[in-house]
């Protein structure tokens, strides 16, 4: 048998054995349930693609009229009730696991219960709220930002060069006062 040399590693061609074909026949005979086939397809798709990180959620799976967001449930092993309360007031509610049962999260290893109720990853819960709430919040944030920016006297009516000059004069006069 002839050896191949690949960058300092010697390899021998793999012998053709009957065990692999026998094993394939057994696998074909084994009838897989719908869930296990879906899970297998999901794993194959995940392994073939590159996701930005483990919190990636496919946008095409998000209902059109909803926004999704990861919300902190715990920090350093302690439940963050104030954050949960704050986000609930802003309209965020956990996405039910039943809506996305094939999403690969650490929920399938939930030791406490047989079926997970929400999608959790590393102390975060996938939450949703109607898009209209997001629009209301964005408009309120824009109003607040506009109010704050207009309260700074050097912003109104000054071009960038005058703004820089005003800032420099303010810094110089403050440092002279410190002397």
TORDO-549801 format. One record per residue: residue in three letters; x, y, z of N, C-alpha, C, CB in turn. Coordinates in steps of 0.2 Angstrom, whole numbers, plus 5000, padded with zeros to 4 digits. Glycine has a CB too. Example, Ala and Ser with C-alpha at 12.3 -4.5 7.8 and 13.67 -1.06 7.14 Angstrom:
BEGIN
["ALA",[5066,4972,5039],[5062,4978,5039],[5066,4984,5039],[5057,4978,5045]]
["SER",[5064,4989,5035],[5068,4995,5036],[5064,5000,5039],[5070,4997,5029]]
***
This chain:
BEGIN
["UNK",[5004,4994,5000],[5000,5000,5000],[5004,5006,5000],[4995,5000,5006]]
["UNK",[5002,5011,4996],[5006,5017,4995],[5005,5023,5000],[5006,5020,4988]]
["UNK",[5010,5026,5003],[5008,5031,5008],[5009,5038,5005],[5014,5031,5014]]
["UNK",[5004,5042,5007],[5004,5049,5005],[5008,5054,5010],[4997,5052,5003]]
["UNK",[5011,5059,5008],[5014,5063,5013],[5011,5070,5013],[5022,5064,5012]]
["UNK",[5008,5072,5018],[5005,5079,5018],[5007,5083,5023],[4997,5078,5019]]
["UNK",[5012,5088,5022],[5015,5092,5026],[5018,5089,5033],[5010,5097,5029]]
["UNK",[5021,5084,5032],[5025,5080,5037],[5020,5075,5041],[5027,5085,5042]]
["UNK",[5014,5074,5038],[5010,5069,5041],[5009,5064,5036],[5003,5072,5043]]
["UNK",[5010,5058,5038],[5010,5052,5033],[5003,5049,5034],[5015,5047,5034]]
["UNK",[4999,5048,5028],[4993,5045,5029],[4992,5039,5024],[4987,5050,5027]]
["UNK",[4988,5034,5026],[4987,5028,5022],[4980,5029,5020],[4988,5022,5026]]
["UNK",[4978,5027,5014],[4971,5027,5011],[4967,5022,5016],[4971,5025,5004]]
["UNK",[4961,5025,5018],[4957,5021,5022],[4954,5015,5018],[4951,5025,5024]]
["UNK",[4955,5009,5022],[4953,5003,5019],[4945,5003,5018],[4955,4997,5023]]
["UNK",[4942,5000,5013],[4935,4999,5012],[4933,4993,5016],[4933,4999,5005]]
["UNK",[4928,4995,5021],[4926,4989,5025],[4919,4988,5024],[4928,4991,5033]]
["UNK",[4917,4982,5026],[4910,4981,5026],[4906,4984,5032],[4908,4973,5026]]
["UNK",[4909,4985,5037],[4906,4988,5043],[4902,4995,5041],[4911,4989,5049]]
["UNK",[4905,4999,5037],[4902,5005,5036],[4896,5004,5032],[4907,5010,5032]]
["UNK",[4896,5000,5027],[4890,4999,5023],[4884,4995,5027],[4891,4995,5017]]
["UNK",[4886,4991,5031],[4881,4987,5036],[4878,4993,5041],[4885,4982,5040]]
["UNK",[4883,4997,5043],[4880,5002,5048],[4875,5007,5044],[4886,5006,5051]]
["UNK",[4877,5009,5038],[4872,5013,5034],[4865,5010,5033],[4875,5015,5027]]
["UNK",[4865,5003,5032],[4859,5000,5031],[4855,5000,5037],[4860,4993,5028]]
["UNK",[4858,4999,5043],[4855,4999,5049],[4852,5005,5051],[4860,4997,5055]]
["UNK",[4855,5011,5049],[4853,5018,5050],[4847,5019,5046],[4858,5023,5049]]
["UNK",[4847,5016,5039],[4841,5018,5035],[4835,5014,5037],[4843,5015,5028]]
["UNK",[4836,5008,5040],[4831,5004,5043],[4828,5007,5049],[4833,4997,5045]]
["UNK",[4832,5011,5053],[4830,5014,5059],[4825,5020,5057],[4836,5017,5063]]
["UNK",[4819,5020,5059],[4814,5025,5057],[4815,5031,5062],[4807,5022,5057]]
["UNK",[4816,5037,5060],[4817,5042,5064],[4810,5046,5064],[4822,5047,5061]]
["UNK",[4809,5049,5070],[4803,5053,5071],[4804,5059,5068],[4801,5053,5079]]
["UNK",[4798,5063,5067],[4798,5070,5064],[4803,5074,5068],[4791,5072,5063]]
["UNK",[4802,5074,5075],[4806,5079,5079],[4814,5078,5078],[4804,5078,5086]]
["UNK",[4816,5071,5078],[4823,5070,5078],[4825,5072,5071],[4824,5062,5079]]
["UNK",[4821,5071,5065],[4824,5073,5059],[4824,5081,5058],[4819,5070,5053]]
["UNK",[4820,5084,5061],[4820,5091,5062],[4826,5094,5065],[4814,5095,5065]]
["UNK",[4827,5090,5071],[4833,5092,5075],[4840,5091,5071],[4833,5088,5082]]
["UNK",[4840,5085,5068],[4846,5083,5064],[4847,5088,5059],[4845,5076,5061]]
["UNK",[4842,5090,5055],[4842,5095,5050],[4845,5102,5052],[4836,5096,5046]]
["UNK",[4842,5104,5058],[4844,5110,5062],[4852,5110,5063],[4840,5111,5068]]
["UNK",[4854,5104,5066],[4861,5104,5068],[4865,5104,5062],[4862,5097,5072]]
["UNK",[4863,5101,5056],[4867,5101,5050],[4868,5108,5047],[4864,5096,5045]]
["UNK",[4862,5112,5047],[4862,5119,5045],[4866,5123,5049],[4855,5121,5045]]
["UNK",[4866,5122,5056],[4870,5126,5060],[4877,5125,5059],[4868,5125,5068]]
["UNK",[4879,5119,5058],[4886,5117,5057],[4889,5120,5051],[4887,5110,5058]]
["UNK",[4885,5120,5046],[4887,5123,5039],[4887,5130,5038],[4882,5120,5034]]
["UNK",[4884,5134,5043],[4884,5141,5042],[4888,5144,5048],[4876,5144,5042]]
["UNK",[4889,5150,5047],[4893,5154,5052],[4888,5159,5055],[4899,5157,5049]]
["UNK",[4887,5159,5062],[4883,5164,5065],[4887,5169,5069],[4878,5160,5070]]
["UNK",[4885,5175,5069],[4889,5180,5073],[4891,5178,5080],[4886,5187,5072]]
["UNK",[4886,5175,5083],[4887,5173,5090],[4881,5169,5093],[4888,5179,5095]]
["UNK",[4882,5166,5099],[4876,5162,5101],[4870,5165,5102],[4879,5159,5108]]
["UNK",[4870,5172,5103],[4863,5175,5103],[4860,5177,5097],[4864,5182,5107]]
["UNK",[4863,5175,5091],[4860,5176,5085],[4853,5173,5084],[4864,5174,5079]]
["UNK",[4848,5177,5082],[4841,5174,5081],[4839,5176,5074],[4836,5176,5086]]
["UNK",[4837,5171,5070],[4835,5172,5063],[4830,5177,5063],[4834,5166,5059]]
["UNK",[4831,5183,5059],[4826,5188,5059],[4819,5186,5055],[4828,5194,5055]]
["UNK",[4820,5181,5050],[4814,5178,5047],[4810,5174,5051],[4817,5174,5041]]
["UNK",[4812,5172,5057],[4808,5169,5062],[4804,5173,5067],[4812,5164,5066]]
["UNK",[4805,5180,5066],[4802,5185,5071],[4795,5187,5068],[4807,5191,5072]]
["UNK",[4790,5186,5071],[4783,5189,5068],[4784,5196,5066],[4778,5188,5073]]
["UNK",[4781,5198,5061],[4781,5204,5057],[4779,5210,5062],[4777,5204,5051]]
["UNK",[4775,5209,5066],[4772,5215,5071],[4776,5215,5077],[4765,5214,5071]]
["UNK",[4781,5211,5078],[4784,5211,5085],[4792,5212,5084],[4784,5204,5088]]
["UNK",[4794,5215,5090],[4802,5216,5091],[4804,5211,5095],[4803,5223,5093]]
["UNK",[4810,5208,5094],[4813,5203,5099],[4819,5206,5102],[4815,5197,5095]]
["UNK",[4821,5205,5108],[4827,5207,5112],[4829,5202,5117],[4825,5214,5115]]
["UNK",[4835,5202,5118],[4837,5198,5124],[4837,5202,5130],[4845,5195,5123]]
["UNK",[4834,5200,5135],[4833,5204,5142],[4837,5200,5147],[4826,5205,5143]]
["UNK",[4841,5203,5151],[4845,5200,5157],[4840,5198,5162],[4850,5205,5159]]
["UNK",[4840,5192,5164],[4836,5189,5169],[4841,5188,5175],[4834,5182,5167]]
["UNK",[4847,5187,5174],[4851,5186,5180],[4858,5189,5179],[4852,5179,5182]]
["UNK",[4862,5191,5184],[4868,5193,5183],[4873,5190,5189],[4869,5201,5184]]
["UNK",[4878,5186,5187],[4882,5183,5191],[4878,5178,5196],[4886,5187,5196]]
["UNK",[4873,5174,5193],[4870,5169,5196],[4864,5172,5201],[4874,5165,5200]]
["UNK",[4863,5178,5201],[4858,5181,5205],[4852,5184,5200],[4861,5187,5210]]
["UNK",[4846,5182,5202],[4841,5185,5198],[4840,5193,5198],[4834,5182,5200]]
["UNK",[4840,5196,5193],[4839,5203,5193],[4832,5206,5192],[4844,5206,5187]]
["UNK",[4829,5205,5198],[4821,5207,5198],[4820,5214,5196],[4819,5206,5205]]
["UNK",[4824,5219,5197],[4823,5226,5195],[4823,5227,5188],[4828,5231,5199]]
["UNK",[4828,5223,5185],[4828,5224,5177],[4822,5220,5174],[4835,5220,5175]]
["UNK",[4820,5214,5177],[4814,5211,5174],[4808,5216,5175],[4813,5204,5178]]
["UNK",[4808,5219,5181],[4802,5223,5182],[4802,5229,5177],[4802,5226,5189]]
["UNK",[4808,5232,5176],[4809,5238,5172],[4807,5236,5164],[4816,5240,5172]]
["UNK",[4809,5230,5162],[4808,5228,5155],[4801,5226,5154],[4813,5223,5153]]
["UNK",[4798,5223,5159],[4791,5222,5159],[4786,5228,5158],[4788,5218,5165]]
["UNK",[4788,5233,5162],[4785,5240,5161],[4786,5243,5154],[4788,5245,5167]]
["UNK",[4791,5241,5151],[4792,5244,5144],[4789,5239,5139],[4800,5244,5143]]
["UNK",[4785,5234,5141],[4781,5230,5137],[4784,5223,5135],[4779,5234,5131]]
["UNK",[4790,5222,5137],[4794,5216,5135],[4791,5210,5139],[4801,5216,5136]]
["UNK",[4789,5204,5136],[4787,5198,5139],[4791,5192,5135],[4779,5197,5138]]
["UNK",[4792,5187,5139],[4796,5181,5137],[4793,5178,5131],[4797,5176,5142]]
["UNK",[4797,5176,5126],[4794,5173,5120],[4793,5165,5122],[4799,5173,5114]]
["UNK",[4787,5163,5121],[4786,5156,5123],[4791,5151,5119],[4779,5154,5122]]
["UNK",[4794,5146,5122],[4798,5141,5119],[4794,5137,5114],[4801,5136,5124]]
["UNK",[4788,5136,5115],[4784,5132,5110],[4783,5136,5103],[4777,5131,5113]]
["UNK",[4784,5142,5103],[4784,5146,5096],[4790,5144,5092],[4784,5153,5097]]
["UNK",[4796,5143,5095],[4802,5142,5092],[4806,5135,5095],[4807,5148,5092]]
["UNK",[4802,5130,5094],[4805,5124,5098],[4812,5121,5095],[4800,5118,5098]]
["UNK",[4813,5123,5089],[4819,5121,5086],[4825,5126,5086],[4818,5119,5078]]
["UNK",[4824,5131,5090],[4830,5136,5091],[4835,5133,5095],[4827,5143,5094]]
["UNK",[4841,5133,5093],[4846,5130,5097],[4848,5135,5103],[4852,5128,5093]]
["UNK",[4846,5133,5109],[4848,5137,5115],[4849,5132,5120],[4842,5142,5117]]
["UNK",[4851,5135,5126],[4853,5130,5131],[4846,5128,5135],[4857,5133,5136]]
["UNK",[4841,5129,5132],[4834,5127,5135],[4833,5120,5135],[4829,5131,5132]]
["UNK",[4836,5116,5129],[4834,5109,5129],[4838,5105,5134],[4837,5107,5122]]
["UNK",[4842,5108,5138],[4846,5104,5143],[4843,5107,5150],[4853,5105,5143]]
["UNK",[4837,5110,5150],[4834,5112,5156],[4833,5106,5161],[4828,5116,5155]]
["UNK",[4837,5106,5166],[4837,5100,5170],[4831,5100,5175],[4843,5100,5175]]
["UNK",[4828,5106,5176],[4823,5106,5181],[4816,5104,5178],[4822,5113,5183]]
["UNK",[4815,5104,5172],[4809,5102,5169],[4810,5099,5163],[4804,5109,5168]]
["UNK",[4804,5095,5161],[4805,5091,5155],[4804,5095,5149],[4800,5085,5155]]
["UNK",[4800,5101,5149],[4800,5105,5143],[4801,5112,5145],[4793,5104,5140]]
["UNK",[4805,5116,5142],[4807,5123,5144],[4801,5127,5142],[4813,5125,5140]]
["UNK",[4800,5133,5146],[4794,5137,5145],[4797,5143,5141],[4791,5139,5151]]
["UNK",[4803,5145,5141],[4805,5151,5138],[4812,5150,5135],[4806,5158,5142]]
["UNK",[4815,5154,5131],[4821,5153,5128],[4826,5157,5132],[4821,5155,5120]]
["UNK",[4831,5153,5135],[4836,5156,5139],[4843,5155,5136],[4836,5154,5146]]
["UNK",[4848,5160,5137],[4855,5158,5135],[4859,5163,5140],[4856,5160,5128]]
["UNK",[4863,5160,5144],[4868,5163,5149],[4865,5169,5153],[4873,5166,5145]]
["UNK",[4859,5168,5156],[4856,5173,5160],[4852,5178,5156],[4861,5176,5164]]
["UNK",[4851,5176,5150],[4846,5181,5146],[4840,5177,5144],[4850,5184,5140]]
["UNK",[4835,5181,5143],[4829,5178,5140],[4827,5181,5134],[4823,5178,5146]]
["UNK",[4825,5177,5129],[4822,5181,5123],[4815,5183,5124],[4822,5175,5117]]
["UNK",[4815,5190,5123],[4808,5193,5124],[4805,5197,5118],[4809,5198,5130]]
["UNK",[4799,5198,5118],[4796,5201,5113],[4791,5207,5115],[4792,5196,5109]]
["UNK",[4789,5211,5111],[4784,5216,5112],[4782,5219,5105],[4787,5222,5116]]
["UNK",[4776,5222,5105],[4773,5224,5098],[4778,5230,5096],[4766,5227,5099]]
["UNK",[4779,5230,5089],[4783,5236,5086],[4781,5243,5088],[4783,5235,5079]]
["UNK",[4774,5243,5089],[4772,5250,5090],[4774,5253,5097],[4764,5250,5091]]
["UNK",[4776,5248,5102],[4779,5251,5108],[4786,5253,5107],[4779,5245,5113]]
["UNK",[4789,5250,5103],[4796,5252,5101],[4796,5259,5098],[4799,5247,5096]]
["UNK",[4791,5260,5093],[4791,5267,5090],[4789,5272,5095],[4785,5267,5085]]
["UNK",[4785,5271,5100],[4783,5275,5105],[4790,5277,5109],[4778,5273,5110]]
["UNK",[4793,5272,5111],[4799,5273,5115],[4805,5277,5111],[4802,5266,5117]]
["UNK",[4806,5275,5105],[4810,5279,5100],[4809,5286,5100],[4811,5276,5093]]
["UNK",[4802,5288,5099],[4800,5295,5098],[4801,5298,5105],[4793,5295,5097]]
["UNK",[4800,5295,5111],[4801,5298,5117],[4809,5300,5118],[4798,5294,5123]]
["UNK",[4813,5295,5116],[4820,5296,5117],[4823,5301,5112],[4824,5289,5115]]
["UNK",[4820,5302,5106],[4822,5307,5102],[4820,5314,5105],[4818,5307,5095]]
["UNK",[4814,5315,5108],[4812,5321,5111],[4817,5323,5117],[4805,5320,5114]]
["UNK",[4818,5318,5121],[4823,5319,5126],[4830,5321,5124],[4824,5312,5131]]
["UNK",[4832,5318,5119],[4839,5320,5116],[4839,5327,5113],[4841,5315,5110]]
["UNK",[4833,5329,5109],[4833,5335,5107],[4832,5341,5112],[4826,5336,5102]]
["UNK",[4829,5339,5118],[4828,5344,5123],[4835,5345,5126],[4823,5341,5128]]
["UNK",[4839,5339,5127],[4845,5340,5130],[4850,5344,5126],[4848,5333,5132]]
["UNK",[4850,5342,5119],[4855,5346,5115],[4853,5353,5114],[4854,5342,5108]]
["UNK",[4847,5355,5114],[4845,5362,5114],[4846,5366,5120],[4837,5363,5112]]
["UNK",[4847,5362,5126],[4849,5366,5132],[4856,5368,5132],[4847,5361,5138]]
["UNK",[4860,5365,5128],[4867,5367,5128],[4868,5373,5124],[4872,5361,5125]]
["UNK",[4870,5379,5126],[4869,5385,5123],[4874,5385,5117],[4871,5390,5127]]
["UNK",[4879,5382,5116],[4884,5382,5111],[4881,5378,5105],[4891,5380,5112]]
["UNK",[4876,5374,5105],[4874,5370,5100],[4870,5375,5095],[4870,5364,5102]]
["UNK",[4865,5379,5098],[4861,5383,5094],[4864,5388,5090],[4855,5386,5098]]
["UNK",[4864,5388,5083],[4866,5393,5079],[4874,5393,5078],[4864,5399,5081]]
["UNK",[4877,5388,5080],[4885,5388,5079],[4887,5383,5074],[4888,5387,5086]]
["UNK",[4892,5385,5070],[4894,5379,5066],[4900,5376,5070],[4897,5382,5059]]
["UNK",[4902,5370,5067],[4907,5366,5070],[4913,5370,5073],[4909,5360,5066]]
["UNK",[4916,5374,5068],[4922,5378,5070],[4921,5383,5076],[4924,5382,5064]]
["UNK",[4915,5386,5077],[4913,5390,5082],[4912,5386,5089],[4907,5394,5081]]
["UNK",[4909,5380,5088],[4908,5375,5093],[4915,5374,5096],[4904,5369,5091]]
["UNK",[4920,5372,5092],[4927,5370,5095],[4930,5376,5098],[4931,5368,5089]]
["UNK",[4929,5382,5095],[4932,5388,5099],[4929,5389,5105],[4931,5394,5094]]
["UNK",[4922,5388,5106],[4919,5390,5112],[4921,5385,5117],[4911,5389,5111]]
["UNK",[4921,5378,5115],[4924,5373,5120],[4931,5375,5122],[4923,5366,5117]]
["UNK",[4935,5376,5118],[4942,5378,5120],[4942,5384,5125],[4946,5379,5114]]
["UNK",[4939,5389,5123],[4938,5395,5128],[4936,5393,5135],[4934,5401,5125]]
["UNK",[4931,5389,5135],[4928,5387,5141],[4933,5383,5145],[4921,5383,5140]]
["UNK",[4936,5378,5142],[4941,5374,5145],[4947,5379,5148],[4944,5369,5141]]
["UNK",[4949,5384,5144],[4955,5388,5146],[4953,5392,5152],[4957,5393,5140]]
["UNK",[4947,5395,5151],[4944,5400,5157],[4943,5396,5163],[4938,5403,5155]]
["UNK",[4941,5389,5163],[4940,5385,5169],[4947,5383,5172],[4937,5379,5167]]
["UNK",[4952,5382,5168],[4959,5381,5170],[4962,5387,5173],[4963,5378,5165]]
["UNK",[4961,5393,5171],[4963,5399,5174],[4960,5400,5181],[4962,5405,5169]]
["UNK",[4953,5398,5181],[4950,5399,5188],[4953,5395,5193],[4942,5398,5187]]
["UNK",[4955,5389,5191],[4958,5384,5196],[4965,5387,5199],[4959,5377,5192]]
["UNK",[4968,5391,5195],[4975,5394,5198],[4974,5398,5204],[4978,5397,5193]]
***
